[in-house]
Amino acid sequence: MNTTISTKTYTTKTYRLLSAEWICTPAMIQLAVAQFPFDPDWSIKLLTDGFSLSRDMAEGLVSGAIPYQVIDEAVVFYITTK
């Protein structure tokens, strides 16, 4: 009897979007999330242009598909890939 065990390696990457003296990142993310149902393109563009995120990441954040945490004045989220 042969048994094959498949092992998959997953990698989790941590992203931290930091605030600056002139910008409060948690407020920007909240603004994009609140506006998403009304103008999804604007919300996604705010995050892709403002934080250099990929479109998929930005859409995931504003749609709620990617959960995030506010830690101090930073927004932190995790992406797990195979």
C-alpha positions in Angstrom: 0.0 0.0 0.0 1.5 3.3 -1.1 0.5 6.5 0.6 1.3 9.9 -0.7 1.2 12.8 1.7 1.0 16.1 0.0 2.5 19.0 2.0 1.8 22.5 1.0 3.8 25.4 2.2 2.0 28.6 2.8 3.7 32.0 3.3 2.2 34.8 5.2 3.3 38.3 4.4 2.6 41.2 6.8 1.7 44.6 5.3 1.9 47.8 7.4 0.5 51.0 6.0 2.0 53.7 8.1 0.7 57.2 8.8 2.7 60.3 8.2 2.6 63.7 9.8 0.1 64.9 7.2 -2.0 61.8 6.7 -3.8 59.4 9.0 -3.8 56.0 7.3 -6.7 54.5 9.4 -8.9 57.4 8.4 -8.0 57.0 4.7 -8.8 53.3 4.8 -12.1 54.0 6.6 -13.0 56.6 4.0 -12.3 54.2 1.2 -14.4 51.5 2.9 -17.3 53.8 3.5 -17.3 55.1 -0.1 -16.8 51.7 -1.7 -20.6 50.8 -2.1 -21.2 54.2 -3.8 -18.0 54.6 -5.9 -15.9 51.4 -5.9 -13.5 52.8 -8.6 -12.7 55.9 -6.5 -12.1 53.8 -3.4 -9.8 51.4 -5.1 -7.9 54.3 -6.8 -7.4 56.0 -3.5 -5.6 53.0 -2.1 -3.7 52.1 -5.3 -2.5 55.6 -5.9 -2.1 56.6 -2.2 -0.4 53.5 -0.9 0.9 51.8 -4.1 -1.2 48.7 -3.4 -2.2 46.3 -6.2 -5.7 46.6 -7.4 -6.5 43.1 -5.9 -5.2 44.2 -2.5 -7.0 47.5 -2.5 -10.3 45.8 -3.6 -9.9 43.2 -0.9 -9.4 45.8 1.8 -12.3 48.0 0.8 -14.7 45.1 0.2 -13.8 43.4 3.5 -12.3 40.3 1.9 -9.0 41.1 3.5 -9.4 41.9 7.2 -7.1 44.5 8.7 -6.2 45.8 12.1 -5.5 49.3 13.3 -2.4 49.3 15.5 -1.5 52.7 16.8 -1.5 54.8 13.6 -0.9 52.0 11.2 -3.1 49.7 9.2 -1.9 46.1 9.3 -3.1 43.2 7.2 -1.8 39.8 6.2 -1.8 38.0 2.9 -1.2 34.2 2.8 -0.1 32.6 -0.4 0.9 29.1 -1.4 
